């Protein structure tokens, strides 16, 4: 059999590529052919028209809308969430084979796949799901700005110290032979990138709701939110408002002669006027006051309160390993980077440290007591060292998929421990990603590493205890004895 597939997750990072690899490996094991188009944050190479035409069936493993799905018209389609491809790729191939037998594939009309902006919204979903997908669209387009700006700012501090923020503009003073000048350059480029965070967030939330005509009103609303001090929360409100305004204006019936200029002139013009006006005059000040209260609360966190917040965020990061709850905690931490207070930097450090714990803990557990893990899990454990060190929490998914009741509570406990300790130790971090490799940019790095190590040990010990106790109670065979059964 020959299959083609498309994989896509809300952020377009780990799940997208893990699902693709799982499908390719399952097809190889079954003697089938599988070509996968990964619609991830790094872009994608579209499947050729010839490959699609030759396919017996199509698999969409996606939590978001599949781009250019009309290319697959006439083909039997199996459509599932992306995690199902990670957890049960062989089962998906069986479903695709059944679909191909019931509905033989017809060759679709060849079409050129033009690259375009894509939202993360699946048509027909409920309001709660769509709201989450609107927000995740904004976050997914914002993350590259966060990563570029945050890492450049962190690098500038490493090269020139925290006083580099007082350096004169590099347009006026720049010495190529001076390390401080290069630090100032990195800081000012990173700061400029950070200034786009809220407008990009708002613009692409609006885009997810009402498509391209909503981008300009969303960006304008986000820029106004920054101007009036409404910050990250203001960007969320501006994006939702812009999307709603444009979606409403689209419902207005207009003469055919005007319809052609509606998307490029009328809708952006009216939307920007309405959203900008509301943000300046009505909504901006109350949201700015709320942001000031949030900033004050974060700044005042100390002792048990800080540890409790760190534990909560750590537990959220580990609970679904890159899923919606994980992204809520991560987005909260990233939003704090735009505030720039010590407390918000401590939150970013706690979230990243906690996110490294699950893969590292399971890698450690599978290395220490390999007999408690299947051969496939031991292979995943070897890869989990690097995934965990890189702050890719999804590296724990293969373990959780096979044994969720033992693995998930254990890693939640370990990550909560690390989050609480990181906040208690006062570790800070300005980089939004990078894992262990940005440790030189961490405030209180030794205690930060201690927090990670303790969390990893706690989670690994909990996993081993749960697996050993559970197998004894249930009388389960050791994984070695069951290794003949395909994972």
Secondary structure, 3 states (H helix, E strand, C coil): CEEEEEEECCCCCHHHHHHHHHHHHHHHHHCCEEEEEECECCECCCCCHHHHHHCCEEEEEECCCCCCHHHHCCCCEEEECHHHHHHCHHHHHHHHHHHHHHCCCCCCCCCCCCCCCCCCCCCCCCHHHHHHHHHHHHHHHHHHHHHHHHHHHHHHHHHHCHHHHHCCCCCCCCCCCCHHHHHHHHHHHHHHHHCCHHHHHHHHHHHHHHCCHHHHHHHHHHHHHHHCCCHHHHHHHHHHHHHHHHHHHHCCCCCHHHHHHHHHHHHHHHHHHHHHHHHHHHHHHHHHHHHHHHHHHHHCCCHHHHHHHHHHHHHHHHHCCCCHHHHHHHHHHHHHHCCCCHHHHHHHHHHHHHHHHHHHHHHHHHHHCHHHCCHHHHHHHHHHHHHHHCCCHHHHHHHHHHCHHHHHHHHHHHHHHHHHHHHHHCCECCCCCCHHHHHHHCECHHHHHHHHHHHHHHHHHHHHHHHHHHHHHHCCCCCCCCCCCCC
